[in-house]
Amino acid sequence: MAKSLTFSTFPPNSPLNKNAIPVVLLHGWGLNSGVWQPLLDLFKEQSCYQLITVDLPGFGNNADVELRAYTLDNICQQIEQTLEQPAVYLGWSLGGLVATQMSLTYPEKVLGLVTVTSSPYFVEQSDNNWPGIKTNVLASFHNQLTQDTEKTIRNFLKIQAMGSPHIRQDLKLITQLVMAHNLPSQQTLNDSLNLLSDCDLRKDLAKLKLPFLRLYGQNDSLVPKSVIDQISFLAPESEQYLFENASHAPFISHLDSFYQVLSHWLNSNIKSA
């Protein structure tokens, strides 16, 4: 049996507040929950929500949590066993896949779903005109991982900020936030990168019957804006928002706008269980 996950509440070290609506934040590939710190700081005035950060197995504070098989189902099972209270699940990039699978597998535990620059299938398919990450890009990351794990993560961080109007500032901040925590092993990075390559939840989106918000960056090079309409067709009951001139990490490049959009949607759509 895998070691249990740990999580952090905001404000730090505060017990779970049964009177506040929990919002669980899930990070993207190669990174950790440190990326959420600027957003956490903005939510400190909103007592009606309690933000909870969970590092995925093998990452950050859960770097020592090993799964027998690194699958979406096993990750979600770990999260479900860790967090008993129903919550809003917000996932960025790979974290969006995990949050979506949580919504499909444990609908009674999910009050609402927010995906940030994420996709139900990340890989480009030219034969059916599905925009995404080119297969050679994913292959290059697998190859780089065998040579230098930290350099691979730093290179990936550059892609996160690409397209931002203040790329150097964003890259410096996100690097500081991520590198302050434990780095994942090469095996974890490979296994989780396979999730981006292999997982396809497109046919399952129509099953989602809960408040669902999708957030995108106009200049995102990993989840191109050209995929937005296709995902809207697959999830017709969902809502969407596109941050102009934003990169793959709009909660970094457009923090204030991101906070306003998210807060408005939460206040309008989410009620306590």
N, C-alpha and C positions, 0 to 999 in steps of 0.2 A: 504493500500500500504506500502511495506517495506521501511525503511529508505535507502537512497542512500549509496552506497559504497564509501569509500575514497581510494585513491591510492597515491603512492609516486613515484616521478621521481628521476633519478640519472644522474647528480649530485643532491644532495638534494635541494628541493624547486625550481628547475629549471622549466620553463614553457615547455610545450610540443613543441619539435623542429620538425617543419614540414619538415625539410631537412634531418632529421635522421630517420632511420628505427626503429620503436618501437619494443621492445622485452619485452613481458609481462611475469613475473615470478610468478608461482602459487605454493604455498607450499603444504606440505603433511598433513596427519591427525594428529590432536593434537597440531600442531606447529603454526608457523606464519612466516611472511616475514623476520624476523630477521636472518633466516638461510642463506639468500642470501648475507649477507654483505661481506664475503670474496670474492665472485665472483664479486660483484659490484665493489670492489676496483680494481680488475684486468682490468675491462672494462673502466676505467677512461681515458685511452689513445685512445680509439676508438670513435672518434667523429661521425662516420657514423651510430652508433647505440645509441638509447636512451633506457635505461632499466627502466622498470616500474614494481613496486611490488604492488600486490593487495592481501590483506588478505581476505580469504574466509569469507562469512557471519558468524558472531559469533566468529571470531578469531582475535587476535591482535588488530590492530587499528579499525577493524570493529566488535569488540566484542558486540556492542550494536545494530547491524543490525540483525533483526529477520525475518525469512521467514515464510509465512503461512504454507508451506510444504517444508521440507529440501530435495529437489530433484535436480538432475543435471540440469534439464531444468530451474528451478527457479534460481539456482545459475548463470547459463550462461546468463539468461535474465538480471539479475542484472549487470553482468560484461559488457554485450553488451550495456546497457543503460549508463554505467559509462564511457566507453572508446569508443569514436566514430571513432577514426582513425584505419584503418587496421593495424595489427601488427602480428609479429611472437609470437606464444604462446608456452611457455615452462612450462611444469607441472611435478612436482616431486611426485611420488607415487599417492596418492589420487588426487593431482593437475593434474596428467597426465590424469586421467579420465575426469576431468573438461575441460582440454585443448582439449582433443579428442572430447568431446561433443560440445564444441565451434566450432570446425572445421566442424562438421557434421551439426550443426544447423545454423551457420552463416558463411558459406564458404567465403562470400564476405568480411568478416572482418578478415580473417586469411590468412596471407602471407605464413606461414609455421608452421609446428607443430614439437615440440621436446618433447618427453616423457622421463623422467629420472626414472629408476628403477620402472617402472609402468607396468600395465597389463590391457588389456580390461576386464579381469575378475580375481579377486584376490583370489578366493577361490579354494582350491584343490578339484578336482573331480576324485576320484579313478576309477569310472566306465568308464570314457572315457579318462583316463590317462592325465588329465590336471593338471600340477603342480601349486601350489599356497600355500596360508596360510591355515593351518588346521583349520577346523571349531571349534575345542575345544579351539584353541588359541584366536580366535575372541570372543568366548563365555566367556573366562576368563577375557578379557578386559572389556566386558560389566559388568561382575560381580564385577570387581575391581572398576569400576567407581562409583558404588553405595556406596562404602566404603571410598575412598580417591582419589579425582580427580588429585591432584598434584602428588601423589605417582604413579598413573597410568601413567601419562605422563612421569615421570622420568624413570619408568620401560620400557616404549616404546622407550625412547631415547637410552637406553642401547642396544636394538635390532637394532637401526639404525646403531650403530657403530660396532656391532658384525661382525667379519670377517675381520676387518681392521687390517693391520699390526701394527698400532699405536692406538689401541682402547682407551686407557686412555686419550690420548691427544685429540682425536676426540670427545670423550664423554664430556670432560670438555668444549671444545669450543662450541659444539652444544647446551649444556645445558646453557651456559652463554648467547648465542645469543637468545635462545627461552625464557628463564625465564626473560629477560629484558623487555618483553612485557606482556600485559594483557593475563591471561589464559582464555580459553573458559569455558563456563558453562558445567555442567554435561549433560544437555539436548542437547546442541550443539554437544558434544562429542559422545553421544549416536546416535543422528540423522546422524552425518557424518560417524560414524562407520558402520551404516546400509548401507551406499552407498558402502563401501568396500565389504560388505556381499552380497548385492543384485544386484548391477549394472553389466550388462553383455553387452558389446559393441562388442563382437567378430564378430557377423554377419554383423556389420556395417563398419568394417575396410576397406573392399574392395571398399566402396563408396568414400574413401578419394582420391582426385585427386590433391594433393598439395605436395610440398616438405615435407618429413616426415622422421625425424631422431629419432631412438630409442637407448637410452643409458642404459647400464646395469653394475652391479657390479658382478664380478666373485664369490664372497663369500656372496652374498646377501641371507639372510635367509627368506625374505618375498616374493621376486620375484625371484624364483630359475632360474639359467641359463638354466635349462632343458626346460623352457617354450619358450625360444627365437626362436627356429626353428619353433615352432607351430605358433607363432605370425608372423613370416616371411612369412609363408604360407598364413595366413589370410590377410596380407598387403604386397603383393609381390613387390610393387613399392617403399616401404620404404627402408631406409638404417639403419644399426645398428652398434654399437660399444660396445665392452665388455672391461671394465677396469679390468686388472688383479689385483688380490688380493684386490679388492675394496669391500666395504660394501654396504648397502642400500643408503648411502649418498656419492657418489663418488665426489661430488663438495666440500665435506669437506675432505675426506680421500685422494683424488687425485686431489687437487684443480688445480695445474698447468697443468696437463694433460687434465683435464676436460675443462679448459679454451681454451687450444690449439685445442682440437677436436671440440668444439663448434664454436670457431671463424672461423676455416677453413671451416666448413660446412656452416655457415652463409655467409661467403664471396663467397663461390662457388655456392650457391643455391638461395639466397634471393635478390630480386630486389625490390625497392620501388614501391608501388602501383601507 
